[in-house]
Each structure stands twice: as structure tokens, then as C-alpha cells.
Amino acid sequence: MRYLPAIAGTLLGLLFVVFSLIVLLKLVPVPPPPADGSPFALFMGAFGQTGYLIFVKAFELIGGILVAIPRTRNFGLLVLGPIIINILAFHVFITKGAGLFEPPLVLIVILA
């Protein structure tokens, strides 16, 4: 029980570092958004074209590193908190709950 916060912090930090590096270093090809005019297509079109995604991924990287270090874990959670809320809001409002019970739910369980 004593090591549980360290394990959770390391896993959360690793999760954000890996997924931010995948986007920042372009390790996986980005699929084109659907051209059907759906809320998802419009959101991702604006998100990707403006460079805002790179901005968010940079903060995910910084927050992930800070959460992985026990001494700076609280500041890392302060950085990642709004990002996690936005991930949940995206899954609730844009995708209408689709995909909500995969990665976002894992984040909530780790944070709790």
C-alpha cells in the first residue's frame, strides 16, 4: 500500500509522456479526419490545422515528466488536470460517449 502512489504516478506520467511523444515526434501516421462534416471531423480539423494539438501535447509531455517525479507530482497534476478534463469533455460532448470507457476511464481510476 505504501508504494501505490509511486506506481500510479509513474504509470500516469509514462502514459502521458508516451502518447505526447507519439504525436510530437510523428511516430505514427496521422489518419485524415472524416470529411462528413460531423462534430468530430470539424473539431479535429480545427485542432490539427491550427497547431493547438502540438501546444497541448507539449504540456502533456511536461506534465507527464513532472508526475513521474515524486517531488514534483503535485505540480504535474496541476498541469495535467485541465488536459484530463478536456479529454473527458471531448469524449462526452463530441463523440457522445464513444470511447469513454477506454483511455479516459483509465486516467480517472489512476487519479483517484
VEXVEXMI-741000 format. One record per atom (N, C-alpha, C, O): residue number from 1; atom name; x, y, z; residue in three letters. Coordinates in Angstrom, 3 decimals, m for minus. Atoms other than C-alpha are relative to their C-alpha. Example, Ala and Ser with C-alpha at 12.3 -4.5 7.8 and 13.67 -1.06 7.14 Angstrom:
REM residues 2
1;N;0.890;m1.190;0.000;ALA;
1;CA;12.300;m4.500;7.800;ALA;
1;C;0.900;1.200;0.000;ALA;
1;O;1.936;1.181;0.665;ALA;
2;N;m0.820;m1.190;m0.060;SER;
2;CA;13.670;m1.060;7.140;SER;
2;C;m0.770;1.090;0.730;SER;
2;O;m0.261;2.198;0.899;SER;
//
This chain:
REM residues 112
1;N;0.830;m1.198;0.000;MET;
1;CA;0.000;0.000;0.000;MET;
1;C;0.871;1.257;0.000;MET;
1;O;0.458;2.306;m0.494;MET;
2;N;m0.883;m1.141;m0.100;ARG;
2;CA;2.938;2.285;0.647;ARG;
2;C;0.519;0.439;m1.376;ARG;
2;O;0.794;1.618;m1.596;ARG;
3;N;m0.556;m0.296;1.320;TYR;
3;CA;4.141;2.065;m2.962;TYR;
3;C;m1.064;0.338;m1.038;TYR;
3;O;m0.728;0.663;m2.177;TYR;
4;N;1.084;m0.225;0.952;LEU;
4;CA;0.746;2.559;m4.589;LEU;
4;C;0.037;1.397;m0.639;LEU;
4;O;m0.126;1.486;m1.855;LEU;
5;N;m0.078;m1.321;0.653;PRO;
5;CA;1.065;6.372;m5.132;PRO;
5;C;1.178;0.106;m0.971;PRO;
5;O;1.068;0.757;m2.010;PRO;
6;N;m1.162;m0.041;0.897;ALA;
6;CA;4.511;5.893;m6.671;ALA;
6;C;m0.277;m0.755;m1.291;ALA;
6;O;0.096;m0.304;m2.374;ALA;
7;N;0.332;0.788;1.188;ILE;
7;CA;3.251;3.206;m9.035;ILE;
7;C;m1.011;0.746;m0.858;ILE;
7;O;m0.851;0.816;m2.077;ILE;
8;N;1.023;m0.733;0.752;ALA;
8;CA;0.179;5.243;m10.029;ALA;
8;C;0.593;1.237;m0.666;ALA;
8;O;0.275;1.522;m1.820;ALA;
9;N;m0.627;m1.186;0.576;GLY;
9;CA;2.244;8.396;m10.572;GLY;
9;C;0.913;m0.339;m1.162;GLY;
9;O;0.943;0.370;m2.168;GLY;
10;N;m0.887;0.426;1.076;THR;
10;CA;4.786;6.548;m12.666;THR;
10;C;m0.798;m0.435;m1.228;THR;
10;O;m0.452;m0.080;m2.355;THR;
11;N;0.826;0.445;1.128;LEU;
11;CA;2.093;4.899;m14.804;LEU;
11;C;m0.675;1.174;m0.709;LEU;
11;O;m0.701;1.229;m1.939;LEU;
12;N;0.656;m1.164;0.593;LEU;
12;CA;0.217;8.173;m15.331;LEU;
12;C;1.012;0.849;m0.765;LEU;
12;O;0.741;1.290;m1.882;LEU;
13;N;m1.039;m0.774;0.679;GLY;
13;CA;3.417;10.019;m16.179;GLY;
13;C;0.469;m0.677;m1.275;GLY;
13;O;0.642;m0.022;m2.303;GLY;
14;N;m0.436;0.751;1.166;LEU;
14;CA;4.529;7.286;m18.558;LEU;
14;C;m1.047;0.040;m1.107;LEU;
14;O;m0.711;0.168;m2.284;LEU;
15;N;1.099;m0.046;0.958;LEU;
15;CA;1.121;7.264;m20.244;LEU;
15;C;0.004;1.320;m0.769;LEU;
15;O;m0.089;1.324;m1.997;LEU;
16;N;0.017;m1.301;0.662;PHE;
16;CA;1.215;10.991;m20.968;PHE;
16;C;1.278;0.259;m0.787;PHE;
16;O;1.226;0.859;m1.860;PHE;
17;N;m1.253;m0.205;0.726;VAL;
17;CA;4.881;11.017;m21.974;VAL;
17;C;m0.009;m0.777;m1.313;VAL;
17;O;0.348;m0.231;m2.357;VAL;
18;N;m0.003;0.829;1.206;VAL;
18;CA;4.469;8.144;m24.451;VAL;
18;C;m0.956;0.548;m1.050;VAL;
18;O;m0.582;0.681;m2.215;VAL;
19;N;0.968;m0.469;0.980;PHE;
19;CA;1.306;9.485;m26.081;PHE;
19;C;0.324;1.391;m0.526;PHE;
19;O;m0.027;1.709;m1.662;PHE;
20;N;m0.391;m1.309;0.527;SER;
20;CA;2.678;13.016;m26.345;SER;
20;C;1.186;m0.141;m0.956;SER;
20;O;1.255;0.567;m1.960;SER;
21;N;m1.140;0.187;0.896;LEU;
21;CA;5.933;11.784;m27.896;LEU;
21;C;m0.419;m0.618;m1.327;LEU;
21;O;0.179;m0.330;m2.363;LEU;
22;N;0.498;0.581;1.257;ILE;
22;CA;3.995;9.740;m30.454;ILE;
22;C;m0.450;1.098;m0.949;ILE;
22;O;m0.181;1.026;m2.148;ILE;
23;N;0.478;m1.097;0.850;VAL;
23;CA;2.387;12.948;m31.736;VAL;
23;C;1.127;0.976;m0.313;VAL;
23;O;1.282;1.390;m1.462;VAL;
24;N;m1.047;m1.005;0.212;LEU;
24;CA;5.344;15.302;m31.262;LEU;
24;C;1.090;m0.488;m0.941;LEU;
24;O;1.602;0.293;m1.743;LEU;
25;N;m1.052;0.539;0.860;LEU;
25;CA;7.853;13.000;m32.983;LEU;
25;C;m0.540;m0.637;m1.268;LEU;
25;O;0.225;m1.157;m2.080;LEU;
26;N;0.676;0.556;1.177;LYS;
26;CA;5.307;11.845;m35.601;LYS;
26;C;0.390;m1.463;m0.231;LYS;
26;O;0.786;m1.846;m1.332;LYS;
27;N;m0.356;1.413;0.079;LEU;
27;CA;5.934;8.161;m34.857;LEU;
27;C;m1.066;m0.840;m0.683;LEU;
27;O;m0.772;m1.923;m1.188;LEU;
28;N;1.111;0.712;0.632;VAL;
28;CA;2.529;7.093;m36.193;VAL;
28;C;m0.619;0.948;m1.028;VAL;
28;O;m0.836;2.120;m0.722;VAL;
29;N;0.639;m0.899;0.970;PRO;
29;CA;0.983;8.459;m39.403;PRO;
29;C;m1.382;0.430;0.476;PRO;
29;O;m2.143;m0.366;1.025;PRO;
30;N;1.276;m0.564;m0.438;VAL;
30;CA;m1.976;10.706;m38.705;VAL;
30;C;m1.069;m0.318;m1.045;VAL;
30;O;m0.926;0.054;m2.210;VAL;
31;N;1.053;0.278;0.973;PRO;
31;CA;m5.162;9.430;m40.316;PRO;
31;C;m0.769;1.284;m0.320;PRO;
31;O;m0.932;2.139;0.551;PRO;
32;N;0.762;m1.209;0.331;PRO;
32;CA;m7.161;12.063;m42.191;PRO;
32;C;m1.350;m0.026;0.717;PRO;
32;O;m1.952;m1.088;0.880;PRO;
33;N;1.315;m0.030;m0.666;PRO;
33;CA;m10.297;13.239;m40.381;PRO;
33;C;m1.094;m0.310;m1.014;PRO;
33;O;m0.935;m0.044;m2.205;PRO;
34;N;1.096;0.269;0.934;PRO;
34;CA;m13.583;12.106;m41.863;PRO;
34;C;m0.535;1.308;m0.582;PRO;
34;O;m0.617;2.324;0.109;PRO;
35;N;0.443;m1.208;0.684;ALA;
35;CA;m14.919;14.576;m44.392;ALA;
35;C;m1.515;0.138;m0.002;ALA;
35;O;m2.073;0.779;m0.892;ALA;
36;N;1.459;0.001;0.018;ASP;
36;CA;m18.558;14.131;m43.444;ASP;
36;C;m0.623;1.203;0.701;ASP;
36;O;m1.849;1.321;0.716;ASP;
37;N;0.549;m1.165;m0.672;GLY;
37;CA;m18.949;17.380;m41.502;GLY;
37;C;m0.534;m0.292;1.389;GLY;
37;O;m1.264;0.523;1.953;GLY;
38;N;0.438;0.347;m1.349;SER;
38;CA;m19.569;15.589;m38.201;SER;
38;C;0.721;0.878;1.018;SER;
38;O;1.742;1.481;0.689;SER;
39;N;m0.690;m0.792;m1.027;PRO;
39;CA;m18.666;17.342;m34.927;PRO;
39;C;1.445;m0.468;0.218;PRO;
39;O;2.337;0.348;0.449;PRO;
40;N;m1.357;0.532;m0.158;PHE;
40;CA;m15.641;15.036;m34.625;PHE;
40;C;0.915;0.513;m1.108;PHE;
40;O;2.039;0.938;m0.842;PHE;
41;N;m0.814;m0.452;1.131;ALA;
41;CA;m14.395;15.961;m38.108;ALA;
41;C;0.299;1.492;0.110;ALA;
41;O;1.431;1.913;m0.132;ALA;
42;N;m0.203;m1.444;m0.132;LEU;
42;CA;m14.873;19.688;m37.512;LEU;
42;C;0.965;0.325;1.141;LEU;
42;O;1.832;1.188;1.001;LEU;
43;N;m0.853;m0.242;m1.163;PHE;
43;CA;m13.212;19.556;m34.075;PHE;
43;C;1.447;m0.362;m0.314;PHE;
43;O;2.359;0.422;m0.054;PHE;
44;N;m1.363;0.437;0.279;MET;
44;CA;m10.196;17.569;m35.228;MET;
44;C;0.623;0.800;m1.139;MET;
44;O;1.837;0.999;m1.161;MET;
45;N;m0.520;m0.842;1.068;GLY;
45;CA;m9.868;19.671;m38.379;GLY;
45;C;0.543;1.310;0.537;GLY;
45;O;1.609;1.765;0.120;GLY;
46;N;m0.460;m1.256;m0.602;ALA;
46;CA;m9.594;22.843;m36.317;ALA;
46;C;1.157;m0.247;0.963;ALA;
46;O;2.083;0.559;1.039;ALA;
47;N;m1.010;0.306;m1.000;PHE;
47;CA;m7.474;21.216;m33.643;PHE;
47;C;1.355;m0.262;m0.645;PHE;
47;O;2.384;0.199;m0.151;PHE;
48;N;m1.260;0.362;0.645;GLY;
48;CA;m4.863;19.856;m36.028;GLY;
48;C;0.578;1.097;m0.866;GLY;
48;O;1.794;1.291;m0.877;GLY;
49;N;m0.468;m1.004;0.948;GLN;
49;CA;m4.657;22.683;m38.573;GLN;
49;C;0.594;1.237;0.665;GLN;
49;O;1.469;1.884;0.088;GLN;
50;N;m0.458;m1.232;m0.644;THR;
50;CA;m4.059;25.487;m36.074;THR;
50;C;1.290;m0.174;0.794;THR;
50;O;1.897;0.820;1.196;THR;
51;N;m1.187;0.232;m0.812;GLY;
51;CA;m1.150;23.852;m34.233;GLY;
51;C;m0.303;m0.116;1.485;GLY;
51;O;0.608;m0.271;2.298;GLY;
52;N;0.394;0.087;m1.404;TYR;
52;CA;m3.118;23.722;m30.991;TYR;
52;C;0.305;m1.377;0.577;TYR;
52;O;0.600;m1.501;1.765;TYR;
53;N;m0.291;1.355;m0.467;LEU;
53;CA;m2.591;19.963;m30.776;LEU;
53;C;1.456;m0.110;0.465;LEU;
53;O;1.735;m0.773;1.463;LEU;
54;N;m1.417;0.016;m0.397;ILE;
54;CA;1.192;20.470;m30.617;ILE;
54;C;0.179;0.707;1.337;ILE;
54;O;0.953;0.259;2.183;ILE;
55;N;m0.038;m0.738;m1.259;PHE;
55;CA;0.699;23.011;m27.832;PHE;
55;C;m0.459;m0.877;1.165;PHE;
55;O;0.192;m0.922;2.209;PHE;
56;N;0.539;0.865;m1.048;VAL;
56;CA;m1.418;20.579;m25.802;VAL;
56;C;0.935;m1.171;0.254;VAL;
56;O;1.166;m1.535;1.407;VAL;
57;N;m0.904;1.149;m0.162;LYS;
57;CA;0.959;17.667;m26.435;LYS;
57;C;1.297;0.405;0.697;LYS;
57;O;1.874;m0.403;1.426;LYS;
58;N;m1.189;m0.479;m0.719;ALA;
58;CA;3.910;19.760;m25.221;ALA;
58;C;m0.285;0.082;1.498;ALA;
58;O;0.559;m0.285;2.315;ALA;
59;N;0.360;m0.060;m1.421;PHE;
59;CA;2.085;20.381;m21.947;PHE;
59;C;m0.244;m1.397;0.572;PHE;
59;O;0.030;m1.639;1.747;PHE;
60;N;0.140;1.383;m0.457;GLU;
60;CA;1.189;16.684;m21.736;GLU;
60;C;1.368;m0.597;0.301;GLU;
60;O;1.526;m1.316;1.288;GLU;
61;N;m1.353;0.501;m0.225;LEU;
61;CA;4.894;15.874;m22.044;LEU;
61;C;0.582;0.569;1.287;LEU;
61;O;1.139;m0.168;2.099;LEU;
62;N;m0.513;m0.651;m1.213;ILE;
62;CA;5.861;18.392;m19.360;ILE;
62;C;m0.717;m0.548;1.238;ILE;
62;O;m0.074;m0.899;2.228;ILE;
63;N;0.765;0.520;m1.137;GLY;
63;CA;3.056;17.255;m17.045;GLY;
63;C;0.314;m1.451;0.288;GLY;
63;O;0.404;m1.841;1.452;GLY;
64;N;m0.334;1.411;m0.192;GLY;
64;CA;3.872;13.583;m17.598;GLY;
64;C;1.352;m0.182;0.679;GLY;
64;O;1.506;m1.035;1.553;GLY;
65;N;m1.321;0.076;m0.635;ILE;
65;CA;7.510;14.119;m16.685;ILE;
65;C;m0.094;0.436;1.459;ILE;
65;O;0.496;m0.198;2.334;ILE;
66;N;0.125;m0.497;m1.372;LEU;
66;CA;6.553;16.130;m13.589;LEU;
66;C;m0.752;m0.991;0.896;LEU;
66;O;m0.422;m1.128;2.074;LEU;
67;N;0.753;0.969;m0.803;VAL;
67;CA;4.048;13.482;m12.433;VAL;
67;C;0.851;m1.227;0.305;VAL;
67;O;0.709;m1.834;1.367;VAL;
68;N;m0.841;1.181;m0.210;ALA;
68;CA;6.614;10.711;m12.833;ALA;
68;C;1.044;0.225;1.097;ALA;
68;O;1.524;m0.736;1.697;ALA;
69;N;m0.967;m0.326;m1.052;ILE;
69;CA;8.974;12.504;m10.423;ILE;
69;C;m0.774;0.257;1.293;ILE;
69;O;m1.589;1.179;1.339;ILE;
70;N;0.805;m0.146;m1.224;PRO;
70;CA;7.629;12.117;m6.856;PRO;
70;C;0.039;1.399;0.615;PRO;
70;O;m0.965;1.847;1.169;PRO;
71;N;m0.130;m1.315;m0.628;ARG;
71;CA;8.892;15.506;m5.695;ARG;
71;C;m0.851;1.071;m0.686;ARG;
71;O;m1.274;2.035;m0.047;ARG;
72;N;0.747;m1.000;0.759;THR;
72;CA;7.045;17.405;m8.443;THR;
72;C;m1.370;m0.521;m0.434;THR;
72;O;m2.000;0.059;m1.318;THR;
73;N;1.252;0.639;0.408;ARG;
73;CA;3.966;15.174;m8.681;ARG;
73;C;m1.203;0.947;0.096;ARG;
73;O;m2.050;0.949;m0.798;ARG;
74;N;1.151;m0.899;m0.155;ASN;
74;CA;1.522;17.814;m7.374;ASN;
74;C;m0.036;1.058;m1.097;ASN;
74;O;m1.106;1.375;m1.616;ASN;
75;N;m0.037;m0.989;1.076;PHE;
75;CA;2.674;20.405;m9.901;PHE;
75;C;m0.338;m0.652;m1.344;PHE;
75;O;m1.000;m0.041;m2.183;PHE;
76;N;0.338;0.725;1.219;GLY;
76;CA;2.453;17.789;m12.666;GLY;
76;C;m1.488;m0.242;m0.122;GLY;
76;O;m2.049;m0.128;m1.211;GLY;
77;N;1.457;0.185;0.019;LEU;
77;CA;m1.140;17.026;m11.696;LEU;
77;C;m0.713;1.317;m0.262;LEU;
77;O;m1.777;1.336;m0.882;LEU;
78;N;0.567;m1.314;0.279;LEU;
78;CA;m1.845;20.751;m11.774;LEU;
78;C;0.054;0.314;m1.498;LEU;
78;O;m0.867;0.922;m2.044;LEU;
79;N;m0.129;m0.200;1.442;VAL;
79;CA;m0.593;20.851;m15.363;VAL;
79;C;m0.936;m0.935;m0.764;VAL;
79;O;m1.561;m0.524;m1.742;VAL;
80;N;0.789;0.994;0.724;LEU;
80;CA;m2.416;17.664;m16.408;LEU;
80;C;m1.498;0.067;0.284;LEU;
80;O;m2.291;m0.456;m0.500;LEU;
81;N;1.419;m0.058;m0.361;GLY;
81;CA;m5.733;18.412;m14.676;GLY;
81;C;m0.895;0.551;m1.097;GLY;
81;O;m1.864;m0.106;m1.476;GLY;
82;N;0.851;m0.528;1.073;PRO;
82;CA;m7.184;20.684;m17.371;PRO;
82;C;0.029;m0.853;m1.268;PRO;
82;O;m0.969;m0.930;m1.985;PRO;
83;N;m0.094;0.863;1.178;ILE;
83;CA;m5.942;18.338;m20.093;ILE;
83;C;m0.905;m1.208;0.166;ILE;
83;O;m1.589;m1.607;m0.776;ILE;
84;N;0.847;1.163;m0.264;ILE;
84;CA;m7.701;15.382;m18.473;ILE;
84;C;m1.477;0.388;m0.078;ILE;
84;O;m2.288;m0.369;m0.612;ILE;
85;N;1.388;m0.468;0.098;ILE;
85;CA;m10.917;17.401;m18.127;ILE;
85;C;m0.398;0.189;m1.456;ILE;
85;O;m1.519;m0.150;m1.835;ILE;
86;N;0.294;m0.169;1.415;ASN;
86;CA;m10.711;18.294;m21.821;ASN;
86;C;m0.136;m1.335;m0.724;ASN;
86;O;m0.954;m1.458;m1.635;ASN;
87;N;0.136;1.335;0.589;ILE;
87;CA;m10.205;14.635;m22.751;ILE;
87;C;m1.377;m0.563;0.318;ILE;
87;O;m2.048;m1.111;m0.557;ILE;
88;N;1.330;0.482;m0.383;LEU;
88;CA;m13.327;13.726;m20.804;LEU;
88;C;m1.105;0.774;m0.715;LEU;
88;O;m2.076;0.178;m1.182;LEU;
89;N;1.013;m0.817;0.684;ALA;
89;CA;m15.304;16.637;m22.291;ALA;
89;C;m0.081;m0.367;m1.477;ALA;
89;O;m1.174;m0.401;m2.043;ALA;
90;N;0.002;0.421;1.404;PHE;
90;CA;m14.257;15.576;m25.799;PHE;
90;C;m0.794;m1.288;m0.169;PHE;
90;O;m1.618;m1.401;m1.077;PHE;
91;N;0.683;1.284;0.129;HIS;
91;CA;m15.486;12.035;m25.222;HIS;
91;C;m1.492;0.106;0.339;HIS;
91;O;m2.299;m0.635;m0.223;HIS;
92;N;1.404;m0.134;m0.370;VAL;
92;CA;m18.753;13.163;m23.623;VAL;
92;C;m0.770;0.814;m1.042;VAL;
92;O;m1.855;0.411;m1.460;VAL;
93;N;0.750;m0.910;0.851;PHE;
93;CA;m19.721;16.030;m25.941;PHE;
93;C;0.218;m0.208;m1.501;PHE;
93;O;m0.728;m0.083;m2.279;PHE;
94;N;m0.282;0.114;1.430;ILE;
94;CA;m18.015;15.399;m29.284;ILE;
94;C;m0.320;m1.402;m0.511;ILE;
94;O;m0.999;m1.553;m1.526;ILE;
95;N;0.233;1.369;0.481;THR;
95;CA;m18.083;11.607;m29.579;THR;
95;C;m1.238;m0.628;0.616;THR;
95;O;m1.538;m1.791;0.346;THR;
96;N;1.241;0.475;m0.644;LYS;
96;CA;m21.286;11.253;m27.495;LYS;
96;C;0.212;m1.280;0.807;LYS;
96;O;m0.635;m2.172;0.808;LYS;
97;N;m0.267;1.125;m0.893;GLY;
97;CA;m19.677;8.771;m25.116;GLY;
97;C;0.762;m1.137;m0.634;GLY;
97;O;1.181;m2.052;0.075;GLY;
98;N;m0.751;1.071;0.650;ALA;
98;CA;m17.965;6.579;m27.707;ALA;
98;C;1.472;0.093;0.415;ALA;
98;O;2.085;1.154;0.305;ALA;
99;N;m1.378;0.021;m0.435;GLY;
99;CA;m14.570;5.565;m26.392;GLY;
99;C;0.220;0.520;1.402;GLY;
99;O;1.365;0.633;1.840;GLY;
100;N;m0.129;m0.564;m1.344;LEU;
100;CA;m15.271;6.965;m22.937;LEU;
100;C;0.543;m1.020;0.985;LEU;
100;O;1.219;m0.656;1.948;LEU;
101;N;m0.394;1.012;m0.972;PHE;
101;CA;m14.621;3.674;m21.209;PHE;
101;C;1.315;m0.669;m0.342;PHE;
101;O;1.605;m1.750;0.171;PHE;
102;N;m1.317;0.540;0.267;GLU;
102;CA;m11.194;3.075;m22.664;GLU;
102;C;1.053;0.877;0.686;GLU;
102;O;1.161;0.805;1.911;GLU;
103;N;m1.060;m0.777;m0.664;PRO;
103;CA;m8.306;5.544;m22.016;PRO;
103;C;m0.478;1.022;1.032;PRO;
103;O;0.147;1.117;2.088;PRO;
104;N;0.379;m0.988;m1.019;PRO;
104;CA;m10.230;8.326;m20.198;PRO;
104;C;m0.374;m0.616;1.348;PRO;
104;O;m0.053;m0.067;2.402;PRO;
105;N;0.374;0.641;m1.253;LEU;
105;CA;m11.653;5.938;m17.643;LEU;
105;C;1.223;m0.509;0.749;LEU;
105;O;1.260;m0.478;1.979;LEU;
106;N;m1.248;0.443;m0.622;VAL;
106;CA;m8.194;4.522;m17.001;VAL;
106;C;0.670;1.166;0.707;VAL;
106;O;1.200;1.005;1.807;VAL;
107;N;m0.598;m1.189;m0.630;LEU;
107;CA;m6.946;8.061;m16.291;LEU;
107;C;m0.700;0.354;1.295;LEU;
107;O;m0.052;0.689;2.287;LEU;
108;N;0.756;m0.342;m1.200;ILE;
108;CA;m9.717;8.685;m13.802;ILE;
108;C;0.309;m0.987;1.124;ILE;
108;O;0.459;m0.587;2.279;ILE;
109;N;m0.292;1.015;m1.022;VAL;
109;CA;m9.022;5.415;m11.985;VAL;
109;C;1.390;0.224;0.576;VAL;
109;O;1.586;0.110;1.786;VAL;
110;N;m1.370;m0.244;m0.495;ILE;
110;CA;m5.302;6.200;m11.765;ILE;
110;C;0.033;1.245;0.884;ILE;
110;O;0.726;1.260;1.901;ILE;
111;N;m0.006;m1.230;m0.793;LEU;
111;CA;m6.005;9.719;m10.463;LEU;
111;C;m0.718;m0.152;1.323;LEU;
111;O;m0.384;0.537;2.287;LEU;
112;N;0.764;0.172;m1.228;ALA;
112;CA;m8.463;8.511;m7.843;ALA;
112;C;0.801;m0.760;0.988;ALA;
112;O;0.333;m1.013;2.099;ALA;
//
